[in-house]
Amino acid sequence: MSTASYTVVGMTCGHCVNAVTEEVGAVPGVTTVDVDLASGGLTVTSTEPVDDVAVRAAVEEAGYQLVG
């Protein structure tokens, strides 16, 4: 298992959290997605090393941005 943490900007509500969770959860290998609305924190657990490019693309597909 591999875990990576990110910060998402632009989320303002539960719908935002659900959109990010759904898109990132569809990335191959991802087993768990934890999004914290208050901090913008995103923690991704995957069966193999987390693909940062795929996670970034999934967050952008949901309509938000990763920082850092």
mmCIF file as Biopython writes it, N, C-alpha, C and O atoms, coordinates in Angstrom:
data_model
#
loop_
_atom_site.group_PDB
_atom_site.id
_atom_site.type_symbol
_atom_site.label_atom_id
_atom_site.label_alt_id
_atom_site.label_comp_id
_atom_site.label_asym_id
_atom_site.label_entity_id
_atom_site.label_seq_id
_atom_site.pdbx_PDB_ins_code
_atom_site.Cartn_x
_atom_site.Cartn_y
_atom_site.Cartn_z
_atom_site.occupancy
_atom_site.B_iso_or_equiv
_atom_site.auth_seq_id
_atom_site.auth_asym_id
_atom_site.pdbx_PDB_model_num
ATOM 1   N N  . MET A ? 1  ? 0.834   -1.190 0.000   1.0 0.0 1  A 1 
ATOM 2   C CA . MET A ? 1  ? 0.000   0.000  0.000   1.0 0.0 1  A 1 
ATOM 3   C C  . MET A ? 1  ? 0.875   1.248  0.000   1.0 0.0 1  A 1 
ATOM 4   O O  . MET A ? 1  ? 1.961   1.274  0.578   1.0 0.0 1  A 1 
ATOM 5   N N  . SER A ? 2  ? 0.376   2.262  -0.655  1.0 0.0 2  A 1 
ATOM 6   C CA . SER A ? 2  ? 1.069   3.540  -0.733  1.0 0.0 2  A 1 
ATOM 7   C C  . SER A ? 2  ? 0.056   4.634  -0.411  1.0 0.0 2  A 1 
ATOM 8   O O  . SER A ? 2  ? -1.099  4.560  -0.829  1.0 0.0 2  A 1 
ATOM 9   N N  . THR A ? 3  ? 0.490   5.642  0.329   1.0 0.0 3  A 1 
ATOM 10  C CA . THR A ? 3  ? -0.387  6.752  0.693   1.0 0.0 3  A 1 
ATOM 11  C C  . THR A ? 3  ? 0.283   8.061  0.320   1.0 0.0 3  A 1 
ATOM 12  O O  . THR A ? 3  ? 1.484   8.237  0.521   1.0 0.0 3  A 1 
ATOM 13  N N  . ALA A ? 4  ? -0.510  8.984  -0.228  1.0 0.0 4  A 1 
ATOM 14  C CA . ALA A ? 4  ? -0.006  10.311 -0.583  1.0 0.0 4  A 1 
ATOM 15  C C  . ALA A ? 4  ? -1.016  11.349 -0.122  1.0 0.0 4  A 1 
ATOM 16  O O  . ALA A ? 4  ? -2.221  11.098 -0.123  1.0 0.0 4  A 1 
ATOM 17  N N  . SER A ? 5  ? -0.519  12.516 0.272   1.0 0.0 5  A 1 
ATOM 18  C CA . SER A ? 5  ? -1.382  13.604 0.729   1.0 0.0 5  A 1 
ATOM 19  C C  . SER A ? 5  ? -1.209  14.815 -0.166  1.0 0.0 5  A 1 
ATOM 20  O O  . SER A ? 5  ? -0.112  15.106 -0.643  1.0 0.0 5  A 1 
ATOM 21  N N  . TYR A ? 6  ? -2.312  15.516 -0.385  1.0 0.0 6  A 1 
ATOM 22  C CA . TYR A ? 6  ? -2.345  16.679 -1.267  1.0 0.0 6  A 1 
ATOM 23  C C  . TYR A ? 6  ? -3.231  17.747 -0.628  1.0 0.0 6  A 1 
ATOM 24  O O  . TYR A ? 6  ? -3.903  17.496 0.372   1.0 0.0 6  A 1 
ATOM 25  N N  . THR A ? 7  ? -3.220  18.934 -1.217  1.0 0.0 7  A 1 
ATOM 26  C CA . THR A ? 7  ? -4.144  19.994 -0.828  1.0 0.0 7  A 1 
ATOM 27  C C  . THR A ? 7  ? -4.921  20.421 -2.061  1.0 0.0 7  A 1 
ATOM 28  O O  . THR A ? 7  ? -4.348  20.728 -3.106  1.0 0.0 7  A 1 
ATOM 29  N N  . VAL A ? 8  ? -6.245  20.432 -1.914  1.0 0.0 8  A 1 
ATOM 30  C CA . VAL A ? 8  ? -7.141  20.814 -3.006  1.0 0.0 8  A 1 
ATOM 31  C C  . VAL A ? 8  ? -7.697  22.200 -2.692  1.0 0.0 8  A 1 
ATOM 32  O O  . VAL A ? 8  ? -8.105  22.465 -1.562  1.0 0.0 8  A 1 
ATOM 33  N N  . VAL A ? 9  ? -7.714  23.077 -3.684  1.0 0.0 9  A 1 
ATOM 34  C CA . VAL A ? 9  ? -8.305  24.399 -3.496  1.0 0.0 9  A 1 
ATOM 35  C C  . VAL A ? 9  ? -9.571  24.522 -4.339  1.0 0.0 9  A 1 
ATOM 36  O O  . VAL A ? 9  ? -9.688  23.941 -5.418  1.0 0.0 9  A 1 
ATOM 37  N N  . GLY A ? 10 ? -10.511 25.297 -3.808  1.0 0.0 10 A 1 
ATOM 38  C CA . GLY A ? 10 ? -11.735 25.586 -4.539  1.0 0.0 10 A 1 
ATOM 39  C C  . GLY A ? 10 ? -12.965 24.852 -4.023  1.0 0.0 10 A 1 
ATOM 40  O O  . GLY A ? 10 ? -14.077 25.138 -4.465  1.0 0.0 10 A 1 
ATOM 41  N N  . MET A ? 11 ? -12.791 23.921 -3.105  1.0 0.0 11 A 1 
ATOM 42  C CA . MET A ? 11 ? -13.942 23.187 -2.573  1.0 0.0 11 A 1 
ATOM 43  C C  . MET A ? 11 ? -14.662 24.042 -1.534  1.0 0.0 11 A 1 
ATOM 44  O O  . MET A ? 11 ? -14.030 24.678 -0.691  1.0 0.0 11 A 1 
ATOM 45  N N  . THR A ? 12 ? -16.001 24.047 -1.607  1.0 0.0 12 A 1 
ATOM 46  C CA . THR A ? 12 ? -16.773 24.872 -0.678  1.0 0.0 12 A 1 
ATOM 47  C C  . THR A ? 12 ? -17.912 24.127 0.005   1.0 0.0 12 A 1 
ATOM 48  O O  . THR A ? 12 ? -18.540 24.673 0.913   1.0 0.0 12 A 1 
ATOM 49  N N  . CYS A ? 13 ? -18.199 22.875 -0.414  1.0 0.0 13 A 1 
ATOM 50  C CA . CYS A ? 13 ? -19.359 22.178 0.134   1.0 0.0 13 A 1 
ATOM 51  C C  . CYS A ? 13 ? -19.204 20.671 0.021   1.0 0.0 13 A 1 
ATOM 52  O O  . CYS A ? 13 ? -18.216 20.167 -0.513  1.0 0.0 13 A 1 
ATOM 53  N N  . GLY A ? 14 ? -20.195 19.969 0.531   1.0 0.0 14 A 1 
ATOM 54  C CA . GLY A ? 14 ? -20.188 18.515 0.478   1.0 0.0 14 A 1 
ATOM 55  C C  . GLY A ? 14 ? -20.206 17.977 -0.938  1.0 0.0 14 A 1 
ATOM 56  O O  . GLY A ? 14 ? -19.609 16.937 -1.215  1.0 0.0 14 A 1 
ATOM 57  N N  . HIS A ? 15 ? -20.884 18.673 -1.836  1.0 0.0 15 A 1 
ATOM 58  C CA . HIS A ? 15 ? -20.906 18.244 -3.240  1.0 0.0 15 A 1 
ATOM 59  C C  . HIS A ? 15 ? -19.490 18.259 -3.815  1.0 0.0 15 A 1 
ATOM 60  O O  . HIS A ? 15 ? -19.118 17.373 -4.584  1.0 0.0 15 A 1 
ATOM 61  N N  . CYS A ? 16 ? -18.713 19.255 -3.444  1.0 0.0 16 A 1 
ATOM 62  C CA . CYS A ? 16 ? -17.321 19.351 -3.897  1.0 0.0 16 A 1 
ATOM 63  C C  . CYS A ? 16 ? -16.527 18.135 -3.427  1.0 0.0 16 A 1 
ATOM 64  O O  . CYS A ? 16 ? -15.779 17.529 -4.195  1.0 0.0 16 A 1 
ATOM 65  N N  . VAL A ? 17 ? -16.700 17.792 -2.164  1.0 0.0 17 A 1 
ATOM 66  C CA . VAL A ? 17 ? -16.006 16.640 -1.586  1.0 0.0 17 A 1 
ATOM 67  C C  . VAL A ? 17 ? -16.393 15.373 -2.343  1.0 0.0 17 A 1 
ATOM 68  O O  . VAL A ? 17 ? -15.535 14.554 -2.675  1.0 0.0 17 A 1 
ATOM 69  N N  . ASN A ? 18 ? -17.687 15.215 -2.614  1.0 0.0 18 A 1 
ATOM 70  C CA . ASN A ? 18 ? -18.150 14.028 -3.331  1.0 0.0 18 A 1 
ATOM 71  C C  . ASN A ? 18 ? -17.578 13.962 -4.741  1.0 0.0 18 A 1 
ATOM 72  O O  . ASN A ? 18 ? -17.206 12.884 -5.206  1.0 0.0 18 A 1 
ATOM 73  N N  . ALA A ? 19 ? -17.503 15.091 -5.423  1.0 0.0 19 A 1 
ATOM 74  C CA . ALA A ? 19 ? -16.971 15.122 -6.782  1.0 0.0 19 A 1 
ATOM 75  C C  . ALA A ? 19 ? -15.501 14.710 -6.804  1.0 0.0 19 A 1 
ATOM 76  O O  . ALA A ? 19 ? -15.090 13.916 -7.650  1.0 0.0 19 A 1 
ATOM 77  N N  . VAL A ? 20 ? -14.714 15.245 -5.880  1.0 0.0 20 A 1 
ATOM 78  C CA . VAL A ? 20 ? -13.292 14.903 -5.811  1.0 0.0 20 A 1 
ATOM 79  C C  . VAL A ? 20 ? -13.127 13.433 -5.437  1.0 0.0 20 A 1 
ATOM 80  O O  . VAL A ? 20 ? -12.312 12.726 -6.030  1.0 0.0 20 A 1 
ATOM 81  N N  . THR A ? 21 ? -13.896 12.976 -4.461  1.0 0.0 21 A 1 
ATOM 82  C CA . THR A ? 21 ? -13.813 11.584 -4.023  1.0 0.0 21 A 1 
ATOM 83  C C  . THR A ? 21 ? -14.123 10.636 -5.176  1.0 0.0 21 A 1 
ATOM 84  O O  . THR A ? 21 ? -13.422 9.645  -5.377  1.0 0.0 21 A 1 
ATOM 85  N N  . GLU A ? 22 ? -15.165 10.939 -5.925  1.0 0.0 22 A 1 
ATOM 86  C CA . GLU A ? 22 ? -15.566 10.083 -7.042  1.0 0.0 22 A 1 
ATOM 87  C C  . GLU A ? 22 ? -14.503 10.033 -8.133  1.0 0.0 22 A 1 
ATOM 88  O O  . GLU A ? 22 ? -14.146 8.953  -8.604  1.0 0.0 22 A 1 
ATOM 89  N N  . GLU A ? 23 ? -13.997 11.194 -8.537  1.0 0.0 23 A 1 
ATOM 90  C CA . GLU A ? 23 ? -13.003 11.241 -9.620  1.0 0.0 23 A 1 
ATOM 91  C C  . GLU A ? 23 ? -11.687 10.585 -9.208  1.0 0.0 23 A 1 
ATOM 92  O O  . GLU A ? 23 ? -11.126 9.798  -9.970  1.0 0.0 23 A 1 
ATOM 93  N N  . VAL A ? 24 ? -11.194 10.897 -8.023  1.0 0.0 24 A 1 
ATOM 94  C CA . VAL A ? 24 ? -9.920  10.328 -7.574  1.0 0.0 24 A 1 
ATOM 95  C C  . VAL A ? 24 ? -10.093 8.829  -7.308  1.0 0.0 24 A 1 
ATOM 96  O O  . VAL A ? 24 ? -9.179  8.046  -7.566  1.0 0.0 24 A 1 
ATOM 97  N N  . GLY A ? 25 ? -11.240 8.434  -6.803  1.0 0.0 25 A 1 
ATOM 98  C CA . GLY A ? 25 ? -11.508 7.023  -6.543  1.0 0.0 25 A 1 
ATOM 99  C C  . GLY A ? 25 ? -11.498 6.173  -7.800  1.0 0.0 25 A 1 
ATOM 100 O O  . GLY A ? 25 ? -11.316 4.958  -7.723  1.0 0.0 25 A 1 
ATOM 101 N N  . ALA A ? 26 ? -11.693 6.796  -8.963  1.0 0.0 26 A 1 
ATOM 102 C CA . ALA A ? 26 ? -11.696 6.079  -10.240 1.0 0.0 26 A 1 
ATOM 103 C C  . ALA A ? 26 ? -10.288 5.869  -10.805 1.0 0.0 26 A 1 
ATOM 104 O O  . ALA A ? 26 ? -10.119 5.151  -11.791 1.0 0.0 26 A 1 
ATOM 105 N N  . VAL A ? 27 ? -9.278  6.490  -10.189 1.0 0.0 27 A 1 
ATOM 106 C CA . VAL A ? 27 ? -7.898  6.318  -10.662 1.0 0.0 27 A 1 
ATOM 107 C C  . VAL A ? 27 ? -7.487  4.862  -10.407 1.0 0.0 27 A 1 
ATOM 108 O O  . VAL A ? 27 ? -7.685  4.355  -9.303  1.0 0.0 27 A 1 
ATOM 109 N N  . PRO A ? 28 ? -6.922  4.188  -11.404 1.0 0.0 28 A 1 
ATOM 110 C CA . PRO A ? 28 ? -6.539  2.784  -11.225 1.0 0.0 28 A 1 
ATOM 111 C C  . PRO A ? 28 ? -5.613  2.563  -10.022 1.0 0.0 28 A 1 
ATOM 112 O O  . PRO A ? 28 ? -4.626  3.276  -9.837  1.0 0.0 28 A 1 
ATOM 113 N N  . GLY A ? 29 ? -5.956  1.571  -9.221  1.0 0.0 29 A 1 
ATOM 114 C CA . GLY A ? 29 ? -5.148  1.224  -8.060  1.0 0.0 29 A 1 
ATOM 115 C C  . GLY A ? 29 ? -5.571  1.901  -6.771  1.0 0.0 29 A 1 
ATOM 116 O O  . GLY A ? 29 ? -5.209  1.444  -5.687  1.0 0.0 29 A 1 
ATOM 117 N N  . VAL A ? 30 ? -6.340  2.992  -6.870  1.0 0.0 30 A 1 
ATOM 118 C CA . VAL A ? 30 ? -6.745  3.727  -5.666  1.0 0.0 30 A 1 
ATOM 119 C C  . VAL A ? 30 ? -7.764  2.904  -4.883  1.0 0.0 30 A 1 
ATOM 120 O O  . VAL A ? 30 ? -8.758  2.430  -5.433  1.0 0.0 30 A 1 
ATOM 121 N N  . THR A ? 31 ? -7.496  2.744  -3.588  1.0 0.0 31 A 1 
ATOM 122 C CA . THR A ? 31 ? -8.388  1.963  -2.730  1.0 0.0 31 A 1 
ATOM 123 C C  . THR A ? 31 ? -9.173  2.829  -1.751  1.0 0.0 31 A 1 
ATOM 124 O O  . THR A ? 31 ? -10.299 2.490  -1.386  1.0 0.0 31 A 1 
ATOM 125 N N  . THR A ? 32 ? -8.581  3.951  -1.321  1.0 0.0 32 A 1 
ATOM 126 C CA . THR A ? 32 ? -9.240  4.818  -0.349  1.0 0.0 32 A 1 
ATOM 127 C C  . THR A ? 32 ? -8.963  6.276  -0.693  1.0 0.0 32 A 1 
ATOM 128 O O  . THR A ? 32 ? -7.842  6.647  -1.043  1.0 0.0 32 A 1 
ATOM 129 N N  . VAL A ? 33 ? -10.017 7.102  -0.584  1.0 0.0 33 A 1 
ATOM 130 C CA . VAL A ? 33 ? -9.884  8.546  -0.788  1.0 0.0 33 A 1 
ATOM 131 C C  . VAL A ? 33 ? -10.506 9.227  0.426   1.0 0.0 33 A 1 
ATOM 132 O O  . VAL A ? 33 ? -11.660 8.966  0.765   1.0 0.0 33 A 1 
ATOM 133 N N  . ASP A ? 34 ? -9.745  10.099 1.077   1.0 0.0 34 A 1 
ATOM 134 C CA . ASP A ? 34 ? -10.245 10.837 2.236   1.0 0.0 34 A 1 
ATOM 135 C C  . ASP A ? 34 ? -10.075 12.318 1.950   1.0 0.0 34 A 1 
ATOM 136 O O  . ASP A ? 34 ? -8.959  12.795 1.748   1.0 0.0 34 A 1 
ATOM 137 N N  . VAL A ? 35 ? -11.194 13.048 1.932   1.0 0.0 35 A 1 
ATOM 138 C CA . VAL A ? 35 ? -11.166 14.480 1.642   1.0 0.0 35 A 1 
ATOM 139 C C  . VAL A ? 35 ? -11.672 15.235 2.868   1.0 0.0 35 A 1 
ATOM 140 O O  . VAL A ? 35 ? -12.732 14.916 3.407   1.0 0.0 35 A 1 
ATOM 141 N N  . ASP A ? 36 ? -10.910 16.234 3.306   1.0 0.0 36 A 1 
ATOM 142 C CA . ASP A ? 36 ? -11.311 17.086 4.423   1.0 0.0 36 A 1 
ATOM 143 C C  . ASP A ? 36 ? -11.659 18.465 3.874   1.0 0.0 36 A 1 
ATOM 144 O O  . ASP A ? 36 ? -10.783 19.204 3.425   1.0 0.0 36 A 1 
ATOM 145 N N  . LEU A ? 37 ? -12.938 18.802 3.914   1.0 0.0 37 A 1 
ATOM 146 C CA . LEU A ? 37 ? -13.408 20.064 3.343   1.0 0.0 37 A 1 
ATOM 147 C C  . LEU A ? 37 ? -12.772 21.273 4.030   1.0 0.0 37 A 1 
ATOM 148 O O  . LEU A ? 37 ? -12.360 22.216 3.355   1.0 0.0 37 A 1 
ATOM 149 N N  . ALA A ? 38 ? -12.687 21.257 5.350   1.0 0.0 38 A 1 
ATOM 150 C CA . ALA A ? 38 ? -12.187 22.413 6.098   1.0 0.0 38 A 1 
ATOM 151 C C  . ALA A ? 38 ? -10.756 22.781 5.724   1.0 0.0 38 A 1 
ATOM 152 O O  . ALA A ? 38 ? -10.437 23.958 5.559   1.0 0.0 38 A 1 
ATOM 153 N N  . SER A ? 39 ? -9.894  21.771 5.591   1.0 0.0 39 A 1 
ATOM 154 C CA . SER A ? 39 ? -8.483  22.050 5.313   1.0 0.0 39 A 1 
ATOM 155 C C  . SER A ? 39 ? -8.132  21.927 3.839   1.0 0.0 39 A 1 
ATOM 156 O O  . SER A ? 39 ? -7.079  22.396 3.406   1.0 0.0 39 A 1 
ATOM 157 N N  . GLY A ? 40 ? -9.015  21.295 3.067   1.0 0.0 40 A 1 
ATOM 158 C CA . GLY A ? 40 ? -8.703  21.024 1.661   1.0 0.0 40 A 1 
ATOM 159 C C  . GLY A ? 40 ? -7.798  19.815 1.512   1.0 0.0 40 A 1 
ATOM 160 O O  . GLY A ? 40 ? -7.285  19.546 0.426   1.0 0.0 40 A 1 
ATOM 161 N N  . GLY A ? 41 ? -7.604  19.087 2.604   1.0 0.0 41 A 1 
ATOM 162 C CA . GLY A ? 41 ? -6.713  17.934 2.569   1.0 0.0 41 A 1 
ATOM 163 C C  . GLY A ? 41 ? -7.290  16.773 1.781   1.0 0.0 41 A 1 
ATOM 164 O O  . GLY A ? 41 ? -8.480  16.472 1.870   1.0 0.0 41 A 1 
ATOM 165 N N  . LEU A ? 42 ? -6.438  16.132 1.017   1.0 0.0 42 A 1 
ATOM 166 C CA . LEU A ? 42 ? -6.802  14.952 0.236   1.0 0.0 42 A 1 
ATOM 167 C C  . LEU A ? 42 ? -5.753  13.881 0.515   1.0 0.0 42 A 1 
ATOM 168 O O  . LEU A ? 42 ? -4.564  14.084 0.267   1.0 0.0 42 A 1 
ATOM 169 N N  . THR A ? 43 ? -6.200  12.746 1.028   1.0 0.0 43 A 1 
ATOM 170 C CA . THR A ? 43 ? -5.300  11.622 1.275   1.0 0.0 43 A 1 
ATOM 171 C C  . THR A ? 43 ? -5.753  10.466 0.396   1.0 0.0 43 A 1 
ATOM 172 O O  . THR A ? 43 ? -6.919  10.072 0.411   1.0 0.0 43 A 1 
ATOM 173 N N  . VAL A ? 44 ? -4.811  9.931  -0.366  1.0 0.0 44 A 1 
ATOM 174 C CA . VAL A ? 44 ? -5.107  8.861  -1.315  1.0 0.0 44 A 1 
ATOM 175 C C  . VAL A ? 44 ? -4.279  7.636  -0.945  1.0 0.0 44 A 1 
ATOM 176 O O  . VAL A ? 44 ? -3.064  7.730  -0.768  1.0 0.0 44 A 1 
ATOM 177 N N  . THR A ? 45 ? -4.939  6.491  -0.829  1.0 0.0 45 A 1 
ATOM 178 C CA . THR A ? 45 ? -4.262  5.227  -0.591  1.0 0.0 45 A 1 
ATOM 179 C C  . THR A ? 45 ? -4.433  4.371  -1.834  1.0 0.0 45 A 1 
ATOM 180 O O  . THR A ? 45 ? -5.519  4.287  -2.407  1.0 0.0 45 A 1 
ATOM 181 N N  . SER A ? 46 ? -3.338  3.737  -2.240  1.0 0.0 46 A 1 
ATOM 182 C CA . SER A ? 46 ? -3.334  2.965  -3.471  1.0 0.0 46 A 1 
ATOM 183 C C  . SER A ? 46 ? -2.588  1.652  -3.269  1.0 0.0 46 A 1 
ATOM 184 O O  . SER A ? 46 ? -1.732  1.541  -2.391  1.0 0.0 46 A 1 
ATOM 185 N N  . THR A ? 47 ? -2.921  0.661  -4.092  1.0 0.0 47 A 1 
ATOM 186 C CA . THR A ? 47 ? -2.259  -0.636 -4.015  1.0 0.0 47 A 1 
ATOM 187 C C  . THR A ? 47 ? -0.838  -0.577 -4.548  1.0 0.0 47 A 1 
ATOM 188 O O  . THR A ? 47 ? -0.028  -1.451 -4.241  1.0 0.0 47 A 1 
ATOM 189 N N  . GLU A ? 48 ? -0.527  0.430  -5.334  1.0 0.0 48 A 1 
ATOM 190 C CA . GLU A ? 48 ? 0.813   0.637  -5.873  1.0 0.0 48 A 1 
ATOM 191 C C  . GLU A ? 48 ? 1.174   2.103  -5.662  1.0 0.0 48 A 1 
ATOM 192 O O  . GLU A ? 48 ? 0.324   2.869  -5.209  1.0 0.0 48 A 1 
ATOM 193 N N  . PRO A ? 49 ? 2.392   2.524  -5.971  1.0 0.0 49 A 1 
ATOM 194 C CA . PRO A ? 49 ? 2.719   3.949  -5.767  1.0 0.0 49 A 1 
ATOM 195 C C  . PRO A ? 49 ? 1.670   4.858  -6.413  1.0 0.0 49 A 1 
ATOM 196 O O  . PRO A ? 49 ? 1.263   4.648  -7.556  1.0 0.0 49 A 1 
ATOM 197 N N  . VAL A ? 50 ? 1.243   5.875  -5.654  1.0 0.0 50 A 1 
ATOM 198 C CA . VAL A ? 50 ? 0.200   6.783  -6.133  1.0 0.0 50 A 1 
ATOM 199 C C  . VAL A ? 50 ? 0.723   7.564  -7.336  1.0 0.0 50 A 1 
ATOM 200 O O  . VAL A ? 50 ? 1.820   8.122  -7.305  1.0 0.0 50 A 1 
ATOM 201 N N  . ASP A ? 51 ? -0.077  7.589  -8.385  1.0 0.0 51 A 1 
ATOM 202 C CA . ASP A ? 51 ? 0.267   8.302  -9.617  1.0 0.0 51 A 1 
ATOM 203 C C  . ASP A ? 51 ? -0.159  9.762  -9.465  1.0 0.0 51 A 1 
ATOM 204 O O  . ASP A ? 51 ? -1.325  10.099 -9.665  1.0 0.0 51 A 1 
ATOM 205 N N  . ASP A ? 52 ? 0.808   10.634 -9.106  1.0 0.0 52 A 1 
ATOM 206 C CA . ASP A ? 52 ? 0.495   12.050 -8.867  1.0 0.0 52 A 1 
ATOM 207 C C  . ASP A ? 52 ? -0.152  12.714 -10.071 1.0 0.0 52 A 1 
ATOM 208 O O  . ASP A ? 52 ? -1.057  13.533 -9.912  1.0 0.0 52 A 1 
ATOM 209 N N  . VAL A ? 53 ? 0.297   12.373 -11.268 1.0 0.0 53 A 1 
ATOM 210 C CA . VAL A ? 53 ? -0.259  12.979 -12.483 1.0 0.0 53 A 1 
ATOM 211 C C  . VAL A ? 53 ? -1.721  12.586 -12.634 1.0 0.0 53 A 1 
ATOM 212 O O  . VAL A ? 53 ? -2.552  13.426 -12.977 1.0 0.0 53 A 1 
ATOM 213 N N  . ALA A ? 54 ? -2.046  11.326 -12.386 1.0 0.0 54 A 1 
ATOM 214 C CA . ALA A ? 54 ? -3.425  10.858 -12.510 1.0 0.0 54 A 1 
ATOM 215 C C  . ALA A ? 54 ? -4.317  11.488 -11.442 1.0 0.0 54 A 1 
ATOM 216 O O  . ALA A ? 54 ? -5.468  11.829 -11.717 1.0 0.0 54 A 1 
ATOM 217 N N  . VAL A ? 55 ? -3.789  11.642 -10.225 1.0 0.0 55 A 1 
ATOM 218 C CA . VAL A ? 55 ? -4.567  12.269 -9.157  1.0 0.0 55 A 1 
ATOM 219 C C  . VAL A ? 55 ? -4.835  13.727 -9.510  1.0 0.0 55 A 1 
ATOM 220 O O  . VAL A ? 55 ? -5.959  14.206 -9.355  1.0 0.0 55 A 1 
ATOM 221 N N  . ARG A ? 56 ? -3.812  14.435 -9.983  1.0 0.0 56 A 1 
ATOM 222 C CA . ARG A ? 56 ? -3.993  15.834 -10.379 1.0 0.0 56 A 1 
ATOM 223 C C  . ARG A ? 56 ? -5.048  15.950 -11.480 1.0 0.0 56 A 1 
ATOM 224 O O  . ARG A ? 56 ? -5.910  16.828 -11.428 1.0 0.0 56 A 1 
ATOM 225 N N  . ALA A ? 57 ? -4.980  15.069 -12.472 1.0 0.0 57 A 1 
ATOM 226 C CA . ALA A ? 57 ? -5.945  15.097 -13.582 1.0 0.0 57 A 1 
ATOM 227 C C  . ALA A ? 57 ? -7.357  14.821 -13.072 1.0 0.0 57 A 1 
ATOM 228 O O  . ALA A ? 57 ? -8.313  15.447 -13.530 1.0 0.0 57 A 1 
ATOM 229 N N  . ALA A ? 58 ? -7.496  13.893 -12.132 1.0 0.0 58 A 1 
ATOM 230 C CA . ALA A ? 58 ? -8.813  13.569 -11.584 1.0 0.0 58 A 1 
ATOM 231 C C  . ALA A ? 58 ? -9.393  14.752 -10.808 1.0 0.0 58 A 1 
ATOM 232 O O  . ALA A ? 58 ? -10.580 15.053 -10.929 1.0 0.0 58 A 1 
ATOM 233 N N  . VAL A ? 59 ? -8.559  15.418 -10.016 1.0 0.0 59 A 1 
ATOM 234 C CA . VAL A ? 59 ? -9.017  16.586 -9.259  1.0 0.0 59 A 1 
ATOM 235 C C  . VAL A ? 59 ? -9.440  17.698 -10.226 1.0 0.0 59 A 1 
ATOM 236 O O  . VAL A ? 59 ? -10.462 18.352 -10.013 1.0 0.0 59 A 1 
ATOM 237 N N  . GLU A ? 60 ? -8.661  17.908 -11.277 1.0 0.0 60 A 1 
ATOM 238 C CA . GLU A ? 60 ? -9.004  18.930 -12.265 1.0 0.0 60 A 1 
ATOM 239 C C  . GLU A ? 60 ? -10.286 18.561 -13.006 1.0 0.0 60 A 1 
ATOM 240 O O  . GLU A ? 60 ? -11.086 19.440 -13.328 1.0 0.0 60 A 1 
ATOM 241 N N  . GLU A ? 61 ? -10.491 17.272 -13.280 1.0 0.0 61 A 1 
ATOM 242 C CA . GLU A ? 61 ? -11.722 16.817 -13.930 1.0 0.0 61 A 1 
ATOM 243 C C  . GLU A ? 61 ? -12.935 17.129 -13.055 1.0 0.0 61 A 1 
ATOM 244 O O  . GLU A ? 61 ? -14.015 17.426 -13.564 1.0 0.0 61 A 1 
ATOM 245 N N  . ALA A ? 62 ? -12.748 17.059 -11.737 1.0 0.0 62 A 1 
ATOM 246 C CA . ALA A ? 62 ? -13.822 17.382 -10.792 1.0 0.0 62 A 1 
ATOM 247 C C  . ALA A ? 62 ? -14.061 18.886 -10.700 1.0 0.0 62 A 1 
ATOM 248 O O  . ALA A ? 62 ? -15.068 19.325 -10.144 1.0 0.0 62 A 1 
ATOM 249 N N  . GLY A ? 63 ? -13.123 19.683 -11.251 1.0 0.0 63 A 1 
ATOM 250 C CA . GLY A ? 63 ? -13.311 21.134 -11.263 1.0 0.0 63 A 1 
ATOM 251 C C  . GLY A ? 63 ? -12.501 21.895 -10.237 1.0 0.0 63 A 1 
ATOM 252 O O  . GLY A ? 63 ? -12.789 23.058 -9.955  1.0 0.0 63 A 1 
ATOM 253 N N  . TYR A ? 64 ? -11.472 21.242 -9.667  1.0 0.0 64 A 1 
ATOM 254 C CA . TYR A ? 64 ? -10.684 21.874 -8.609  1.0 0.0 64 A 1 
ATOM 255 C C  . TYR A ? 64 ? -9.201  21.777 -8.952  1.0 0.0 64 A 1 
ATOM 256 O O  . TYR A ? 64 ? -8.836  21.229 -9.992  1.0 0.0 64 A 1 
ATOM 257 N N  . GLN A ? 65 ? -8.353  22.303 -8.085  1.0 0.0 65 A 1 
ATOM 258 C CA . GLN A ? 65 ? -6.908  22.301 -8.357  1.0 0.0 65 A 1 
ATOM 259 C C  . GLN A ? 65 ? -6.140  21.773 -7.155  1.0 0.0 65 A 1 
ATOM 260 O O  . GLN A ? 65 ? -6.514  22.003 -6.005  1.0 0.0 65 A 1 
ATOM 261 N N  . LEU A ? 66 ? -5.061  21.061 -7.446  1.0 0.0 66 A 1 
ATOM 262 C CA . LEU A ? 66 ? -4.107  20.678 -6.403  1.0 0.0 66 A 1 
ATOM 263 C C  . LEU A ? 66 ? -3.082  21.794 -6.280  1.0 0.0 66 A 1 
ATOM 264 O O  . LEU A ? 66 ? -2.692  22.396 -7.281  1.0 0.0 66 A 1 
ATOM 265 N N  . VAL A ? 67 ? -2.650  22.069 -5.067  1.0 0.0 67 A 1 
ATOM 266 C CA . VAL A ? 67 ? -1.574  23.037 -4.874  1.0 0.0 67 A 1 
ATOM 267 C C  . VAL A ? 67 ? -0.356  22.297 -4.367  1.0 0.0 67 A 1 
ATOM 268 O O  . VAL A ? 67 ? -0.464  21.285 -3.675  1.0 0.0 67 A 1 
ATOM 269 N N  . GLY A ? 68 ? 0.806   22.819 -4.722  1.0 0.0 68 A 1 
ATOM 270 C CA . GLY A ? 68 ? 2.035   22.203 -4.251  1.0 0.0 68 A 1 
ATOM 271 C C  . GLY A ? 68 ? 2.581   21.182 -5.200  1.0 0.0 68 A 1 
ATOM 272 O O  . GLY A ? 68 ? 3.620   20.580 -4.929  1.0 0.0 68 A 1 
#
